[in-house]
Amino acid sequence: MARGDRWVDRTAGSVVRPYAVTGGRTEPVTGQVLDLIAVVVAAGQPPDADPAEAGELSPEHRRILGLARQPVTVADIAASTELPVGVVRVLLSDLILSEQVVVKARPPADDYPSTELLREVLNGLRAL
């Protein structure tokens, strides 16, 4: 092993601190905190269609836009990008302000299964 290689972990890849990805911001610009199950959808053309626009976006922004070509939740974006949820929320707020993504709020509570049904499923799983 060469002398300089002993401090490199090839499996870790590029290590960038979350505050560097968000420019030091810890809260979304809008102040709106996105729910983990909020659905994100890209609006308009892909950023690669406009070279000027693509140059303004960070690699993380472009990756999120790529994932949002299909409806995807905030939690799924965080898992796919391997970024902390707080970082994803800040980056999504940038994309919301630039009107590149649209966030659809969670469905109304009427669309959720009843507590009784969930209890029955849980009891069934425990019985396995």
KEZA-611381 format. One record per atom (N, C-alpha, C, CB): residue number from 1; residue in three letters; chain; atom name; x, y, z. Coordinates in nm, 2 decimals, m for minus. Glycine has a CB too. Example, Ala and Ser with C-alpha at 12.3 -4.5 7.8 and 13.67 -1.06 7.14 Angstrom:
 sese tivo bado drendo      X      Y      Z
    1  ALA    A      N   1.32  m0.57   0.78
    1  ALA    A     CA   1.23  m0.45   0.78
    1  ALA    A      C   1.32  m0.33   0.78
    1  ALA    A     CB   1.13  m0.45   0.90
    2  SER    A      N   1.28  m0.22   0.71
    2  SER    A     CA   1.37  m0.11   0.71
    2  SER    A      C   1.29   0.00   0.79
    2  SER    A     CB   1.41  m0.06   0.57
***
This chain:
 sese tivo bado drendo      X      Y      Z
    1  MET    A      N   0.09  m0.12   0.00
    1  MET    A     CA   0.00   0.00   0.00
    1  MET    A      C   0.09   0.12   0.00
    1  MET    A     CB  m0.10   0.00   0.12
    2  ALA    A      N   0.06   0.22  m0.09
    2  ALA    A     CA   0.13   0.34  m0.09
    2  ALA    A      C   0.11   0.42   0.03
    2  ALA    A     CB   0.10   0.42  m0.22
    3  ARG    A      N   0.20   0.51   0.07
    3  ARG    A     CA   0.19   0.58   0.19
    3  ARG    A      C   0.07   0.67   0.20
    3  ARG    A     CB   0.31   0.67   0.20
    4  GLY    A      N   0.02   0.73   0.09
    4  GLY    A     CA  m0.09   0.82   0.10
    4  GLY    A      C  m0.23   0.74   0.09
    4  GLY    A     CB  m0.09   0.91  m0.02
    5  ASP    A      N  m0.22   0.61   0.06
    5  ASP    A     CA  m0.35   0.54   0.04
    5  ASP    A      C  m0.40   0.48   0.18
    5  ASP    A     CB  m0.32   0.42  m0.05
    6  ARG    A      N  m0.32   0.49   0.28
    6  ARG    A     CA  m0.37   0.43   0.41
    6  ARG    A      C  m0.48   0.51   0.47
    6  ARG    A     CB  m0.26   0.42   0.51
    7  TRP    A      N  m0.51   0.63   0.43
    7  TRP    A     CA  m0.62   0.71   0.49
    7  TRP    A      C  m0.74   0.72   0.40
    7  TRP    A     CB  m0.57   0.86   0.51
    8  VAL    A      N  m0.74   0.64   0.29
    8  VAL    A     CA  m0.85   0.64   0.19
    8  VAL    A      C  m0.93   0.51   0.21
    8  VAL    A     CB  m0.80   0.65   0.05
    9  ASP    A      N  m1.06   0.53   0.23
    9  ASP    A     CA  m1.15   0.41   0.24
    9  ASP    A      C  m1.23   0.41   0.11
    9  ASP    A     CB  m1.25   0.43   0.36
   10  ARG    A      N  m1.19   0.32   0.02
   10  ARG    A     CA  m1.25   0.31  m0.11
   10  ARG    A      C  m1.40   0.28  m0.11
   10  ARG    A     CB  m1.18   0.21  m0.20
   11  THR    A      N  m1.45   0.21   0.00
   11  THR    A     CA  m1.59   0.17   0.00
   11  THR    A      C  m1.68   0.29   0.05
   11  THR    A     CB  m1.61   0.06   0.10
   12  ALA    A      N  m1.62   0.39   0.11
   12  ALA    A     CA  m1.70   0.50   0.16
   12  ALA    A      C  m1.74   0.60   0.05
   12  ALA    A     CB  m1.62   0.58   0.27
   13  GLY    A      N  m1.66   0.61  m0.05
   13  GLY    A     CA  m1.70   0.70  m0.16
   13  GLY    A      C  m1.67   0.84  m0.12
   13  GLY    A     CB  m1.84   0.68  m0.20
   14  SER    A      N  m1.74   0.93  m0.18
   14  SER    A     CA  m1.72   1.07  m0.15
   14  SER    A      C  m1.79   1.11  m0.02
   14  SER    A     CB  m1.77   1.16  m0.27
   15  VAL    A      N  m1.72   1.16   0.07
   15  VAL    A     CA  m1.78   1.20   0.20
   15  VAL    A      C  m1.79   1.35   0.21
   15  VAL    A     CB  m1.70   1.14   0.32
   16  VAL    A      N  m1.92   1.40   0.20
   16  VAL    A     CA  m1.95   1.54   0.21
   16  VAL    A      C  m2.04   1.56   0.33
   16  VAL    A     CB  m2.01   1.59   0.08
   17  ARG    A      N  m2.01   1.65   0.41
   17  ARG    A     CA  m2.09   1.68   0.53
   17  ARG    A      C  m2.23   1.74   0.48
   17  ARG    A     CB  m2.02   1.78   0.62
   18  PRO    A      N  m2.34   1.70   0.55
   18  PRO    A     CA  m2.47   1.75   0.52
   18  PRO    A      C  m2.48   1.90   0.51
   18  PRO    A     CB  m2.57   1.70   0.61
   19  TYR    A      N  m2.41   1.97   0.60
   19  TYR    A     CA  m2.42   2.12   0.59
   19  TYR    A      C  m2.36   2.18   0.47
   19  TYR    A     CB  m2.35   2.18   0.72
   20  ALA    A      N  m2.26   2.10   0.41
   20  ALA    A     CA  m2.20   2.15   0.28
   20  ALA    A      C  m2.30   2.13   0.17
   20  ALA    A     CB  m2.07   2.07   0.25
   21  VAL    A      N  m2.38   2.03   0.17
   21  VAL    A     CA  m2.48   2.00   0.07
   21  VAL    A      C  m2.59   2.11   0.07
   21  VAL    A     CB  m2.54   1.86   0.08
   22  THR    A      N  m2.63   2.15   0.19
   22  THR    A     CA  m2.73   2.25   0.20
   22  THR    A      C  m2.69   2.40   0.21
   22  THR    A     CB  m2.82   2.22   0.32
   23  GLY    A      N  m2.56   2.42   0.20
   23  GLY    A     CA  m2.50   2.55   0.21
   23  GLY    A      C  m2.52   2.61   0.35
   23  GLY    A     CB  m2.58   2.65   0.11
   24  GLY    A      N  m2.51   2.52   0.45
   24  GLY    A     CA  m2.52   2.55   0.59
   24  GLY    A      C  m2.66   2.57   0.64
   24  GLY    A     CB  m2.45   2.68   0.61
   25  ARG    A      N  m2.76   2.55   0.56
   25  ARG    A     CA  m2.90   2.57   0.60
   25  ARG    A      C  m2.95   2.44   0.67
   25  ARG    A     CB  m2.99   2.60   0.48
   26  THR    A      N  m3.03   2.46   0.77
   26  THR    A     CA  m3.08   2.34   0.85
   26  THR    A      C  m3.23   2.34   0.84
   26  THR    A     CB  m3.04   2.35   0.99
   27  GLU    A      N  m3.29   2.45   0.79
   27  GLU    A     CA  m3.44   2.46   0.78
   27  GLU    A      C  m3.47   2.49   0.63
   27  GLU    A     CB  m3.50   2.56   0.87
   28  PRO    A      N  m3.59   2.43   0.58
   28  PRO    A     CA  m3.63   2.47   0.45
   28  PRO    A      C  m3.65   2.62   0.44
   28  PRO    A     CB  m3.76   2.40   0.41
   29  VAL    A      N  m3.62   2.68   0.33
   29  VAL    A     CA  m3.63   2.83   0.31
   29  VAL    A      C  m3.78   2.87   0.34
   29  VAL    A     CB  m3.59   2.86   0.16
   30  THR    A      N  m3.87   2.79   0.30
   30  THR    A     CA  m4.01   2.83   0.31
   30  THR    A      C  m4.06   2.82   0.46
   30  THR    A     CB  m4.10   2.75   0.22
   31  GLY    A      N  m3.99   2.75   0.54
   31  GLY    A     CA  m4.03   2.72   0.68
   31  GLY    A      C  m4.13   2.60   0.68
   31  GLY    A     CB  m4.09   2.84   0.73
   32  GLN    A      N  m4.17   2.56   0.57
   32  GLN    A     CA  m4.27   2.45   0.56
   32  GLN    A      C  m4.19   2.32   0.58
   32  GLN    A     CB  m4.35   2.45   0.43
   33  VAL    A      N  m4.22   2.24   0.68
   33  VAL    A     CA  m4.16   2.11   0.69
   33  VAL    A      C  m4.24   2.00   0.62
   33  VAL    A     CB  m4.14   2.07   0.84
   34  LEU    A      N  m4.18   1.93   0.53
   34  LEU    A     CA  m4.25   1.83   0.45
   34  LEU    A      C  m4.27   1.70   0.53
   34  LEU    A     CB  m4.18   1.80   0.32
   35  ASP    A      N  m4.39   1.65   0.52
   35  ASP    A     CA  m4.42   1.52   0.58
   35  ASP    A      C  m4.34   1.41   0.51
   35  ASP    A     CB  m4.57   1.49   0.58
   36  LEU    A      N  m4.30   1.31   0.58
   36  LEU    A     CA  m4.22   1.20   0.52
   36  LEU    A      C  m4.30   1.12   0.41
   36  LEU    A     CB  m4.18   1.10   0.63
   37  ILE    A      N  m4.43   1.12   0.42
   37  ILE    A     CA  m4.51   1.05   0.32
   37  ILE    A      C  m4.57   1.14   0.22
   37  ILE    A     CB  m4.62   0.97   0.39
   38  ALA    A      N  m4.52   1.27   0.22
   38  ALA    A     CA  m4.57   1.36   0.11
   38  ALA    A      C  m4.51   1.31  m0.02
   38  ALA    A     CB  m4.52   1.51   0.14
   39  VAL    A      N  m4.59   1.32  m0.12
   39  VAL    A     CA  m4.55   1.27  m0.26
   39  VAL    A      C  m4.49   1.39  m0.34
   39  VAL    A     CB  m4.67   1.21  m0.33
   40  VAL    A      N  m4.38   1.37  m0.40
   40  VAL    A     CA  m4.31   1.47  m0.47
   40  VAL    A      C  m4.31   1.43  m0.62
   40  VAL    A     CB  m4.16   1.49  m0.42
   41  VAL    A      N  m4.34   1.52  m0.71
   41  VAL    A     CA  m4.34   1.49  m0.85
   41  VAL    A      C  m4.27   1.61  m0.92
   41  VAL    A     CB  m4.49   1.48  m0.90
   42  ALA    A      N  m4.18   1.57  m1.02
   42  ALA    A     CA  m4.11   1.68  m1.09
   42  ALA    A      C  m4.21   1.75  m1.19
   42  ALA    A     CB  m4.00   1.61  m1.18
   43  ALA    A      N  m4.19   1.88  m1.20
   43  ALA    A     CA  m4.28   1.96  m1.29
   43  ALA    A      C  m4.19   2.01  m1.41
   43  ALA    A     CB  m4.34   2.08  m1.21
   44  GLY    A      N  m4.25   2.00  m1.52
   44  GLY    A     CA  m4.18   2.06  m1.64
   44  GLY    A      C  m4.08   1.96  m1.70
   44  GLY    A     CB  m4.11   2.18  m1.60
   45  GLN    A      N  m3.99   2.02  m1.77
   45  GLN    A     CA  m3.89   1.94  m1.84
   45  GLN    A      C  m3.77   1.90  m1.75
   45  GLN    A     CB  m3.83   2.02  m1.96
   46  PRO    A      N  m3.70   1.80  m1.78
   46  PRO    A     CA  m3.58   1.76  m1.71
   46  PRO    A      C  m3.48   1.87  m1.71
   46  PRO    A     CB  m3.52   1.63  m1.76
   47  PRO    A      N  m3.40   1.89  m1.61
   47  PRO    A     CA  m3.30   2.00  m1.60
   47  PRO    A      C  m3.20   1.99  m1.72
   47  PRO    A     CB  m3.23   2.00  m1.47
   48  ASP    A      N  m3.18   1.87  m1.77
   48  ASP    A     CA  m3.08   1.85  m1.88
   48  ASP    A      C  m3.13   1.92  m2.01
   48  ASP    A     CB  m3.05   1.71  m1.90
   49  ALA    A      N  m3.26   1.94  m2.02
   49  ALA    A     CA  m3.31   2.01  m2.14
   49  ALA    A      C  m3.27   2.15  m2.15
   49  ALA    A     CB  m3.47   2.00  m2.13
   50  ASP    A      N  m3.24   2.22  m2.04
   50  ASP    A     CA  m3.19   2.36  m2.04
   50  ASP    A      C  m3.06   2.36  m1.98
   50  ASP    A     CB  m3.30   2.45  m1.97
   51  PRO    A      N  m2.95   2.37  m2.06
   51  PRO    A     CA  m2.81   2.37  m2.00
   51  PRO    A      C  m2.79   2.48  m1.90
   51  PRO    A     CB  m2.71   2.38  m2.11
   52  ALA    A      N  m2.85   2.59  m1.91
   52  ALA    A     CA  m2.83   2.70  m1.81
   52  ALA    A      C  m2.89   2.66  m1.68
   52  ALA    A     CB  m2.89   2.84  m1.86
   53  GLU    A      N  m3.01   2.60  m1.68
   53  GLU    A     CA  m3.07   2.56  m1.56
   53  GLU    A      C  m3.00   2.44  m1.50
   53  GLU    A     CB  m3.22   2.52  m1.59
   54  ALA    A      N  m2.95   2.35  m1.58
   54  ALA    A     CA  m2.87   2.23  m1.52
   54  ALA    A      C  m2.75   2.28  m1.45
   54  ALA    A     CB  m2.84   2.14  m1.64
   55  GLY    A      N  m2.68   2.38  m1.50
   55  GLY    A     CA  m2.56   2.43  m1.44
   55  GLY    A      C  m2.59   2.49  m1.30
   55  GLY    A     CB  m2.49   2.53  m1.52
   56  GLU    A      N  m2.71   2.54  m1.28
   56  GLU    A     CA  m2.74   2.60  m1.15
   56  GLU    A      C  m2.77   2.50  m1.04
   56  GLU    A     CB  m2.86   2.70  m1.16
   57  LEU    A      N  m2.80   2.38  m1.08
   57  LEU    A     CA  m2.84   2.27  m0.98
   57  LEU    A      C  m2.72   2.20  m0.94
   57  LEU    A     CB  m2.94   2.18  m1.05
   58  SER    A      N  m2.73   2.16  m0.81
   58  SER    A     CA  m2.62   2.07  m0.75
   58  SER    A      C  m2.65   1.93  m0.80
   58  SER    A     CB  m2.62   2.08  m0.60
   59  PRO    A      N  m2.55   1.84  m0.79
   59  PRO    A     CA  m2.57   1.70  m0.82
   59  PRO    A      C  m2.69   1.64  m0.74
   59  PRO    A     CB  m2.45   1.62  m0.80
   60  GLU    A      N  m2.70   1.68  m0.62
   60  GLU    A     CA  m2.81   1.63  m0.53
   60  GLU    A      C  m2.94   1.68  m0.58
   60  GLU    A     CB  m2.78   1.68  m0.38
   61  HIS    A      N  m2.95   1.80  m0.62
   61  HIS    A     CA  m3.08   1.85  m0.67
   61  HIS    A      C  m3.12   1.77  m0.80
   61  HIS    A     CB  m3.07   2.01  m0.71
   62  ARG    A      N  m3.02   1.75  m0.89
   62  ARG    A     CA  m3.04   1.68  m1.01
   62  ARG    A      C  m3.09   1.53  m0.98
   62  ARG    A     CB  m2.92   1.68  m1.10
   63  ARG    A      N  m3.03   1.47  m0.88
   63  ARG    A     CA  m3.06   1.34  m0.85
   63  ARG    A      C  m3.21   1.33  m0.79
   63  ARG    A     CB  m2.96   1.28  m0.74
   64  ILE    A      N  m3.24   1.43  m0.71
   64  ILE    A     CA  m3.38   1.43  m0.66
   64  ILE    A      C  m3.48   1.45  m0.78
   64  ILE    A     CB  m3.40   1.55  m0.56
   65  LEU    A      N  m3.45   1.54  m0.87
   65  LEU    A     CA  m3.53   1.56  m0.98
   65  LEU    A      C  m3.55   1.43  m1.07
   65  LEU    A     CB  m3.48   1.67  m1.07
   66  GLY    A      N  m3.44   1.36  m1.08
   66  GLY    A     CA  m3.44   1.23  m1.15
   66  GLY    A      C  m3.54   1.13  m1.09
   66  GLY    A     CB  m3.31   1.17  m1.17
   67  LEU    A      N  m3.53   1.13  m0.95
   67  LEU    A     CA  m3.62   1.04  m0.88
   67  LEU    A      C  m3.76   1.08  m0.89
   67  LEU    A     CB  m3.57   1.03  m0.73
   68  ALA    A      N  m3.78   1.21  m0.89
   68  ALA    A     CA  m3.92   1.27  m0.89
   68  ALA    A      C  m3.99   1.26  m1.03
   68  ALA    A     CB  m3.92   1.41  m0.84
   69  ARG    A      N  m3.92   1.21  m1.13
   69  ARG    A     CA  m3.99   1.19  m1.26
   69  ARG    A      C  m4.11   1.10  m1.24
   69  ARG    A     CB  m3.89   1.12  m1.36
   70  GLN    A      N  m4.11   1.01  m1.15
   70  GLN    A     CA  m4.22   0.93  m1.11
   70  GLN    A      C  m4.26   0.98  m0.97
   70  GLN    A     CB  m4.19   0.78  m1.11
   71  PRO    A      N  m4.39   0.97  m0.93
   71  PRO    A     CA  m4.42   1.02  m0.79
   71  PRO    A      C  m4.34   0.94  m0.69
   71  PRO    A     CB  m4.58   1.00  m0.77
   72  VAL    A      N  m4.29   1.01  m0.59
   72  VAL    A     CA  m4.20   0.94  m0.49
   72  VAL    A      C  m4.22   1.02  m0.36
   72  VAL    A     CB  m4.05   0.94  m0.54
   73  THR    A      N  m4.21   0.95  m0.25
   73  THR    A     CA  m4.23   1.01  m0.12
   73  THR    A      C  m4.09   1.08  m0.07
   73  THR    A     CB  m4.28   0.91  m0.01
   74  VAL    A      N  m4.10   1.17   0.02
   74  VAL    A     CA  m3.99   1.23   0.08
   74  VAL    A      C  m3.90   1.12   0.14
   74  VAL    A     CB  m4.03   1.34   0.18
   75  ALA    A      N  m3.95   1.03   0.21
   75  ALA    A     CA  m3.88   0.92   0.28
   75  ALA    A      C  m3.80   0.84   0.17
   75  ALA    A     CB  m3.97   0.83   0.36
   76  ASP    A      N  m3.87   0.81   0.06
   76  ASP    A     CA  m3.80   0.73  m0.05
   76  ASP    A      C  m3.69   0.81  m0.11
   76  ASP    A     CB  m3.90   0.69  m0.15
   77  ILE    A      N  m3.70   0.94  m0.12
   77  ILE    A     CA  m3.59   1.02  m0.18
   77  ILE    A      C  m3.47   1.01  m0.08
   77  ILE    A     CB  m3.64   1.17  m0.20
   78  ALA    A      N  m3.50   1.03   0.05
   78  ALA    A     CA  m3.39   1.02   0.14
   78  ALA    A      C  m3.32   0.88   0.14
   78  ALA    A     CB  m3.44   1.05   0.29
   79  ALA    A      N  m3.40   0.78   0.13
   79  ALA    A     CA  m3.34   0.64   0.12
   79  ALA    A      C  m3.26   0.62  m0.01
   79  ALA    A     CB  m3.45   0.54   0.13
   80  SER    A      N  m3.31   0.67  m0.12
   80  SER    A     CA  m3.24   0.65  m0.25
   80  SER    A      C  m3.12   0.73  m0.26
   80  SER    A     CB  m3.34   0.68  m0.36
   81  THR    A      N  m3.12   0.85  m0.21
   81  THR    A     CA  m3.00   0.94  m0.22
   81  THR    A      C  m2.90   0.92  m0.11
   81  THR    A     CB  m3.05   1.08  m0.22
   82  GLU    A      N  m2.94   0.84   0.00
   82  GLU    A     CA  m2.86   0.82   0.12
   82  GLU    A      C  m2.82   0.95   0.18
   82  GLU    A     CB  m2.74   0.74   0.08
   83  LEU    A      N  m2.92   1.05   0.18
   83  LEU    A     CA  m2.90   1.18   0.25
   83  LEU    A      C  m2.99   1.18   0.37
   83  LEU    A     CB  m2.93   1.30   0.15
   84  PRO    A      N  m2.96   1.25   0.47
   84  PRO    A     CA  m3.05   1.27   0.59
   84  PRO    A      C  m3.18   1.33   0.54
   84  PRO    A     CB  m2.98   1.34   0.70
   85  VAL    A      N  m3.29   1.30   0.61
   85  VAL    A     CA  m3.42   1.36   0.57
   85  VAL    A      C  m3.42   1.51   0.58
   85  VAL    A     CB  m3.53   1.30   0.66
   86  GLY    A      N  m3.35   1.56   0.68
   86  GLY    A     CA  m3.34   1.71   0.69
   86  GLY    A      C  m3.28   1.77   0.57
   86  GLY    A     CB  m3.26   1.75   0.82
   87  VAL    A      N  m3.17   1.71   0.52
   87  VAL    A     CA  m3.11   1.76   0.40
   87  VAL    A      C  m3.20   1.76   0.28
   87  VAL    A     CB  m2.97   1.69   0.37
   88  VAL    A      N  m3.27   1.64   0.27
   88  VAL    A     CA  m3.36   1.63   0.16
   88  VAL    A      C  m3.47   1.73   0.16
   88  VAL    A     CB  m3.42   1.48   0.16
   89  ARG    A      N  m3.52   1.76   0.28
   89  ARG    A     CA  m3.62   1.86   0.30
   89  ARG    A      C  m3.58   2.00   0.25
   89  ARG    A     CB  m3.67   1.87   0.44
   90  VAL    A      N  m3.45   2.03   0.29
   90  VAL    A     CA  m3.40   2.16   0.25
   90  VAL    A      C  m3.38   2.17   0.10
   90  VAL    A     CB  m3.26   2.19   0.32
   91  LEU    A      N  m3.33   2.06   0.04
   91  LEU    A     CA  m3.31   2.06  m0.11
   91  LEU    A      C  m3.44   2.06  m0.18
   91  LEU    A     CB  m3.23   1.94  m0.15
   92  LEU    A      N  m3.54   1.99  m0.13
   92  LEU    A     CA  m3.67   2.00  m0.19
   92  LEU    A      C  m3.73   2.14  m0.18
   92  LEU    A     CB  m3.77   1.90  m0.12
   93  SER    A      N  m3.71   2.21  m0.07
   93  SER    A     CA  m3.76   2.34  m0.06
   93  SER    A      C  m3.71   2.43  m0.17
   93  SER    A     CB  m3.74   2.40   0.08
   94  ASP    A      N  m3.58   2.41  m0.20
   94  ASP    A     CA  m3.52   2.49  m0.31
   94  ASP    A      C  m3.59   2.46  m0.44
   94  ASP    A     CB  m3.37   2.45  m0.33
   95  LEU    A      N  m3.62   2.33  m0.47
   95  LEU    A     CA  m3.68   2.29  m0.59
   95  LEU    A      C  m3.83   2.33  m0.60
   95  LEU    A     CB  m3.68   2.14  m0.61
   96  ILE    A      N  m3.89   2.34  m0.48
   96  ILE    A     CA  m4.03   2.39  m0.47
   96  ILE    A      C  m4.03   2.54  m0.51
   96  ILE    A     CB  m4.09   2.37  m0.33
   97  LEU    A      N  m3.94   2.62  m0.45
   97  LEU    A     CA  m3.93   2.76  m0.48
   97  LEU    A      C  m3.90   2.79  m0.63
   97  LEU    A     CB  m3.82   2.83  m0.39
   98  SER    A      N  m3.82   2.71  m0.69
   98  SER    A     CA  m3.79   2.73  m0.83
   98  SER    A      C  m3.89   2.66  m0.92
   98  SER    A     CB  m3.65   2.67  m0.86
   99  GLU    A      N  m4.00   2.61  m0.86
   99  GLU    A     CA  m4.11   2.54  m0.93
   99  GLU    A      C  m4.07   2.43  m1.02
   99  GLU    A     CB  m4.18   2.65  m1.02
  100  GLN    A      N  m3.97   2.35  m0.97
  100  GLN    A     CA  m3.93   2.23  m1.05
  100  GLN    A      C  m3.99   2.11  m0.99
  100  GLN    A     CB  m3.78   2.22  m1.04
  101  VAL    A      N  m4.05   2.11  m0.87
  101  VAL    A     CA  m4.12   2.00  m0.82
  101  VAL    A      C  m4.25   2.05  m0.76
  101  VAL    A     CB  m4.04   1.92  m0.72
  102  VAL    A      N  m4.35   1.96  m0.75
  102  VAL    A     CA  m4.47   1.98  m0.69
  102  VAL    A      C  m4.49   1.88  m0.58
  102  VAL    A     CB  m4.59   1.98  m0.79
  103  VAL    A      N  m4.53   1.92  m0.46
  103  VAL    A     CA  m4.55   1.83  m0.35
  103  VAL    A      C  m4.70   1.81  m0.33
  103  VAL    A     CB  m4.49   1.88  m0.22
  104  LYS    A      N  m4.74   1.69  m0.33
  104  LYS    A     CA  m4.88   1.66  m0.30
  104  LYS    A      C  m4.89   1.61  m0.15
  104  LYS    A     CB  m4.94   1.55  m0.40
  105  ALA    A      N  m4.98   1.67  m0.08
  105  ALA    A     CA  m4.99   1.64   0.06
  105  ALA    A      C  m5.05   1.50   0.08
  105  ALA    A     CB  m5.08   1.74   0.13
  106  ARG    A      N  m5.03   1.45   0.20
  106  ARG    A     CA  m5.09   1.31   0.22
  106  ARG    A      C  m5.24   1.31   0.20
  106  ARG    A     CB  m5.05   1.27   0.36
  107  PRO    A      N  m5.29   1.19   0.17
  107  PRO    A     CA  m5.43   1.18   0.15
  107  PRO    A      C  m5.51   1.21   0.28
  107  PRO    A     CB  m5.47   1.05   0.09
  108  PRO    A      N  m5.64   1.25   0.27
  108  PRO    A     CA  m5.71   1.28   0.39
  108  PRO    A      C  m5.72   1.15   0.48
  108  PRO    A     CB  m5.86   1.33   0.35
  109  ALA    A      N  m5.75   1.18   0.60
  109  ALA    A     CA  m5.75   1.07   0.70
  109  ALA    A      C  m5.86   0.97   0.67
  109  ALA    A     CB  m5.77   1.12   0.84
  110  ASP    A      N  m5.96   1.01   0.59
  110  ASP    A     CA  m6.07   0.91   0.56
  110  ASP    A      C  m6.02   0.80   0.47
  110  ASP    A     CB  m6.18   0.99   0.48
  111  ASP    A      N  m5.91   0.82   0.40
  111  ASP    A     CA  m5.85   0.72   0.31
  111  ASP    A      C  m5.77   0.62   0.38
  111  ASP    A     CB  m5.77   0.79   0.20
  112  TYR    A      N  m5.74   0.64   0.51
  112  TYR    A     CA  m5.66   0.54   0.58
  112  TYR    A      C  m5.74   0.43   0.64
  112  TYR    A     CB  m5.58   0.62   0.70
  113  PRO    A      N  m5.68   0.31   0.66
  113  PRO    A     CA  m5.76   0.20   0.71
  113  PRO    A      C  m5.80   0.23   0.86
  113  PRO    A     CB  m5.67   0.07   0.71
  114  SER    A      N  m5.90   0.17   0.90
  114  SER    A     CA  m5.95   0.20   1.04
  114  SER    A      C  m5.86   0.14   1.14
  114  SER    A     CB  m6.09   0.14   1.06
  115  THR    A      N  m5.86   0.18   1.26
  115  THR    A     CA  m5.78   0.13   1.37
  115  THR    A      C  m5.81  m0.01   1.40
  115  THR    A     CB  m5.81   0.22   1.50
  116  GLU    A      N  m5.94  m0.05   1.39
  116  GLU    A     CA  m5.98  m0.19   1.41
  116  GLU    A      C  m5.91  m0.28   1.31
  116  GLU    A     CB  m6.13  m0.21   1.40
  117  LEU    A      N  m5.91  m0.24   1.18
  117  LEU    A     CA  m5.84  m0.32   1.08
  117  LEU    A      C  m5.69  m0.34   1.10
  117  LEU    A     CB  m5.87  m0.26   0.94
  118  LEU    A      N  m5.63  m0.23   1.14
  118  LEU    A     CA  m5.49  m0.23   1.17
  118  LEU    A      C  m5.46  m0.32   1.29
  118  LEU    A     CB  m5.43  m0.09   1.19
  119  ARG    A      N  m5.54  m0.32   1.39
  119  ARG    A     CA  m5.53  m0.40   1.51
  119  ARG    A      C  m5.54  m0.55   1.47
  119  ARG    A     CB  m5.63  m0.36   1.61
  120  GLU    A      N  m5.64  m0.58   1.38
  120  GLU    A     CA  m5.66  m0.72   1.34
  120  GLU    A      C  m5.53  m0.77   1.26
  120  GLU    A     CB  m5.78  m0.73   1.25
  121  VAL    A      N  m5.48  m0.68   1.17
  121  VAL    A     CA  m5.36  m0.72   1.10
  121  VAL    A      C  m5.24  m0.74   1.19
  121  VAL    A     CB  m5.32  m0.61   0.99
  122  LEU    A      N  m5.23  m0.66   1.29
  122  LEU    A     CA  m5.12  m0.67   1.39
  122  LEU    A      C  m5.13  m0.80   1.47
  122  LEU    A     CB  m5.11  m0.55   1.48
  123  ASN    A      N  m5.25  m0.83   1.51
  123  ASN    A     CA  m5.28  m0.95   1.58
  123  ASN    A      C  m5.25  m1.07   1.50
  123  ASN    A     CB  m5.42  m0.96   1.64
  124  GLY    A      N  m5.29  m1.07   1.37
  124  GLY    A     CA  m5.26  m1.18   1.28
  124  GLY    A      C  m5.11  m1.20   1.26
  124  GLY    A     CB  m5.33  m1.15   1.14
  125  LEU    A      N  m5.04  m1.09   1.25
  125  LEU    A     CA  m4.89  m1.10   1.23
  125  LEU    A      C  m4.83  m1.16   1.36
  125  LEU    A     CB  m4.83  m0.96   1.20
  126  ARG    A      N  m4.87  m1.12   1.47
  126  ARG    A     CA  m4.82  m1.17   1.60
  126  ARG    A      C  m4.85  m1.32   1.61
  126  ARG    A     CB  m4.88  m1.10   1.72
  127  ALA    A      N  m4.96  m1.37   1.55
  127  ALA    A     CA  m5.00  m1.51   1.56
  127  ALA    A      C  m4.91  m1.60   1.47
  127  ALA    A     CB  m5.14  m1.53   1.52
  128  LEU    A      N  m4.84  m1.54   1.38
  128  LEU    A     CA  m4.76  m1.62   1.29
  128  LEU    A      C  m4.64  m1.68   1.35
  128  LEU    A     CB  m4.71  m1.53   1.18
***
